[in-house]
Amino acid sequence: MRAAIQNLEICIIGAGIGGLTTALSLVKKGFQNVSVYENAPALGFVGAGIQMAPNMARILTHLGIWEKIATDGVAMEFYSIRDGSSGNNMGLVDCRNIETEYGYRQTGGHRATLVNVLYDACVQNGVKFTFSSTVNPSSEFTERPTFSVTTGDGARYQVQCDLLLGADGIKSNTRQAILKRLNVEAGVKETGQAAYRIMLTREQMQHDPELLALLDGDQTIRWIGEKRHIVAYPISQRSIYNISTTQPDVNFAAAASATYTTRGSKSAMMSVYGDFCPLVLRMLDLAPDEEIVEWKLHVHDPLPTWHQGSVALVGDACHPTLPHLGQGAAQAVEDGAVLSIFLSALPDTSPININKALLGYEKARKIRAETLVGLAAESSRELHLGPGKARDERDRAFTAMKTGVPGKVPDKVMDVDVHKMTYGFDCVQDAMERVLAVFGKGDS
Ligand SMILES: Cc1cc2nc3c(=O)[nH]c(=O)nc-3n(C[C@H](O)[C@H](O)[C@H](O)COP(=O)(O)OP(=O)(O)OC[C@H]3O[C@@H](n4cnc5c(N)ncnc54)[C@H](O)[C@@H]3O)c2cc1C
């Protein structure tokens, strides 16, 4: 890569999984002037588990950090769907062949491990971080993007760079700036769903052999009921059982739209799942009152574009999703990898070619990410059905899966055709082919 390209001043807003992976992918390609600005005083929310799919693991391997993350994680052998109220197994998928087919196991991990390993690798490779700094990009979109930074103590300054990447999540200011420029309204959409996220330690579970068996087991389990479900799996070398729920958004519905998380009430949580089986109730009951946190789940409609001038969006800023396919972070990771391939093929540092690279990135990524957002929404509709014909049909489809008869799979995370499309697609290979068509060559 030529020195002028290596020295492009690249600023990233947000040190979430999307921003960190993008920064690491860029420095690994040889960019030497990459800065990340983060609102929070330290790395963002890391207090939960995350399912890491083979398509994410493949990229983290390219970046040289997967082994460290996988060692702390737990590879799952089966995916089990259970009726919430009876606890009966409705469908079971053997996930062991995922490794044979796609090279990696579906792995449950701790967000803190993923984020810290990414951050450490960024620091070791020269990425500069500025915490406690809220960024507001200008909607002027001059040749060199401009943004203001407000620090924790209220001081404000302006920055100009060659390339600005908004990995600033669902509330993205960068998205707002792009939409303002385009004169387009695309507000965040309510999904009507909220989530409790809980982590139980081995110590908390040790007096209940049935619960302990979940922690020592080899299954990701989804318990489903009308308008609600719970997904749970072991993480952190089986020292923690990670639980994430989805239920109707009651607590946030009346709150200001800026509110995305709140302290949850344990008694409200217990009553939402009050008709679930005793095993689930005992499990939820172990959560300490003061540790119940509830998250509001948001999406927005597909955007008209993910870029403008020398500014582009990454991750939840451009494709927020319901979490039911376990692909939100995986897609943010793919974004970072693909961006680095297009940018490292730049023939020069002109804004015209930077814009061409960002267009190439968008073309490589948008349809795929938005298709997966759609599949997560489809799963949500199926999983949360109430009594009636549609639910009977869904349950017959789950039963058919047990007998090995191929047919519709209502939970898309269990669907082998979805696996093929999601885990089997190598976005790095795809981007390397696409970049040739844009710049007539690969990495410069
Ligand atoms: C309940 C739940 C379960 C999930 N489970 C999975 C799963 O199993 N697998 C999976 O792949 N995905 C999962 N996801 C999705 C995944 O968490 C997100 O898609 C992913 O974390 C998005 O990363 P991001 O970096 O794009 O955004 P974020 O993680 O939101 O990061 C954005 C960062 O930008 C910072 N920021 C925002 N605005 C500014 C500003 N103006 N200035 C400076 N900094 C700013 C924020 O502080 C934050 O650190 C789940 C999501 C939820 C809600």
The ligand as an ORCA input file, in Angstrom:
! r2SCAN-3c Opt
* xyz 0 1
  C     -30.649     -9.045     23.567
  C     -29.673     -9.056     22.430
  C     -28.987    -10.227     22.113
  C     -28.107    -10.273     21.028
  N     -27.474    -11.434     20.726
  C     -26.625    -11.488     19.653
  C     -25.938    -12.702     19.334
  O     -26.086    -13.716     20.019
  N     -25.108    -12.711     18.239
  C     -24.906    -11.592     17.452
  O     -24.143    -11.667     16.469
  N     -25.540    -10.432     17.748
  C     -26.391    -10.349     18.824
  N     -27.015     -9.180     19.141
  C     -26.805     -7.999     18.291
  C     -25.520     -7.295     18.609
  O     -25.383     -7.069     19.980
  C     -25.456     -5.959     17.888
  O     -25.897     -6.108     16.564
  C     -24.017     -5.458     17.885
  O     -23.512     -5.372     19.181
  C     -23.935     -4.108     17.191
  O     -22.633     -3.591     17.306
  P     -22.304     -2.125     16.844
  O     -20.854     -1.950     17.119
  O     -22.817     -1.889     15.476
  O     -23.193     -1.195     17.779
  P     -23.108     -0.951     19.358
  O     -22.714     -2.163     20.074
  O     -24.377     -0.285     19.724
  O     -21.917      0.072     19.512
  C     -22.045      1.450     19.206
  C     -21.020      2.207     20.036
  O     -21.024      3.556     19.617
  C     -21.011      4.402     20.752
  N     -21.636      5.664     20.341
  C     -22.937      5.858     19.982
  N     -23.141      7.143     19.640
  C     -21.950      7.770     19.791
  C     -21.522      9.107     19.574
  N     -22.357     10.041     19.127
  N     -20.234      9.422     19.816
  C     -19.361      8.477     20.259
  N     -19.712      7.186     20.464
  C     -20.985      6.842     20.226
  C     -21.816      3.644     21.793
  O     -21.508      4.078     23.095
  C     -21.358      2.211     21.523
  O     -20.216      1.857     22.257
  C     -27.898     -9.107     20.238
  C     -28.545     -7.916     20.569
  C     -29.427     -7.886     21.648
  C     -30.138     -6.596     21.977
*
